[in-house]
Amino acid sequence: MSRYAEVIVLARRAEEVMEPLTRPDEGRAWHQCFTRVDDGMFDGSRMSSEECYVWVIQFIRHNWGGLLSRLESLAWPDPYSVQVLVRDEDDDCFGLWMIYDGKLVEVPLPRTEREPFSASVTGVLSRTDRCTGELSRPHQK
């Protein structure tokens, strides 16, 4: 089943922890790999910098169900800096997950609500301040 989702991981000093997720791994449910976004992406040099704190990935299939638990299980050098942003194709905005008490949990965003949706790993995150009739979401038809 085709279903787009984007995930952004932000974390300090996590280059070693995230490196295996930047390479293919037959043992994972998903085949996509995270891409490093370091200073070289922004300064135009395209030269990789030593420190990286952002990784991005896009999924085109509904096959990334184990990603959040995999990220939760990693030995983060600074777990308080870990932020995971997820936007499924029907979401109005990115959802935010952070590590609290060793668990990766969604942080409630003001004026949003998440509803279960079987075709989505995380459900659908909708803005509650949207006026009725504005850009209806495909899952609500």
C-alpha positions in Angstrom: 0.0 0.0 0.0 1.4 3.4 -1.0 1.3 5.9 1.8 3.7 8.8 2.3 5.2 9.8 5.6 8.1 12.0 6.5 10.2 11.6 9.7 12.8 14.1 11.0 15.0 13.1 13.9 16.9 15.8 15.8 19.4 14.8 18.5 22.7 16.1 19.9 25.9 14.0 19.6 23.9 11.1 18.0 26.0 10.5 14.9 27.2 7.1 16.0 23.7 6.0 17.2 22.0 7.1 13.9 24.7 5.9 11.5 23.4 2.3 11.2 20.0 3.8 10.1 21.7 5.6 7.2 22.6 2.3 5.7 20.4 -0.5 4.1 19.5 -3.3 6.5 17.7 -6.4 5.4 16.6 -7.0 9.0 14.4 -3.8 9.1 10.8 -3.8 8.0 11.5 -0.7 5.9 14.2 -0.4 3.2 14.6 3.4 3.2 17.6 5.0 4.9 17.9 8.2 6.9 19.8 11.0 5.3 22.1 13.2 7.3 21.4 16.9 7.2 24.5 18.7 8.5 26.0 22.1 8.2 27.3 21.4 4.7 23.7 21.3 3.5 23.2 24.9 4.6 26.4 26.7 3.9 26.5 25.5 0.3 29.8 23.7 0.6 28.3 20.2 0.4 31.2 19.2 2.6 30.1 16.9 5.4 30.7 18.4 8.9 31.7 16.3 11.8 28.7 17.1 13.9 25.2 16.2 12.6 22.1 16.7 14.6 19.3 16.2 12.0 18.3 13.1 10.0 15.4 12.8 7.5 13.6 10.0 5.8 10.5 9.7 3.6 8.5 6.5 3.5 6.4 5.6 0.5 4.9 2.5 1.9 3.0 1.6 5.1 6.0 -0.4 6.3 7.6 1.7 9.0 5.5 0.5 12.0 8.6 -0.5 14.0 10.5 2.8 13.6 9.3 4.6 16.7 10.1 1.7 18.9 13.5 1.3 17.2 14.3 4.9 17.9 13.2 4.5 21.5 15.5 1.6 22.0 18.7 3.4 20.8 21.4 4.3 23.3 21.1 8.1 22.9 24.1 10.0 24.3 21.7 12.9 25.2 18.1 11.5 25.3 16.8 14.9 26.5 17.8 16.3 23.1 15.9 13.7 21.0 13.0 15.1 19.1 11.2 13.0 16.4 8.8 14.8 14.0 6.4 12.7 12.0 4.0 13.8 9.3 1.8 11.2 7.7 0.2 12.2 4.3 -3.2 13.0 5.9 -1.7 15.0 8.9 -2.3 18.7 9.0 1.1 19.2 10.7 4.1 17.3 12.1 3.6 15.5 15.3 6.3 15.7 18.0 7.7 12.7 20.0 10.3 13.1 22.7 11.9 10.7 25.2 10.3 10.9 28.7 11.3 8.4 31.4 13.0 6.3 28.8 9.9 6.1 26.5 9.4 7.9 23.2 6.0 9.5 23.6 4.0 12.0 21.6 4.0 15.5 23.0 0.5 17.0 22.7 0.5 20.1 20.5 -2.0 22.9 21.1 -5.1 22.9 19.0 -4.5 19.4 17.5 -6.0 16.0 18.0 -4.8 12.6 16.8 -7.4 10.1 15.6 -6.9 6.4 14.9 -6.7 5.6 11.2 -6.0 2.0 10.1 -4.0 3.0 7.0 -1.6 5.1 9.1 1.1 4.0 11.6 0.4 6.9 13.9 -3.2 7.8 13.1 -4.1 11.3 11.7 -3.1 14.5 13.4 -5.7 17.2 12.7 -5.8 20.9 13.6 -8.8 21.6 15.8 -8.8 25.3 14.9 -9.6 24.6 11.3 -12.8 26.1 10.1 -15.5 23.6 9.1 -15.2 22.7 5.4 -11.6 23.9 5.0 -9.5 21.4 3.0 -11.2 18.2 4.1 -8.9 15.3 4.8 -9.2 12.2 2.5 -9.6 9.9 5.5 -12.7 11.8 6.6 -14.7 11.2 3.4 
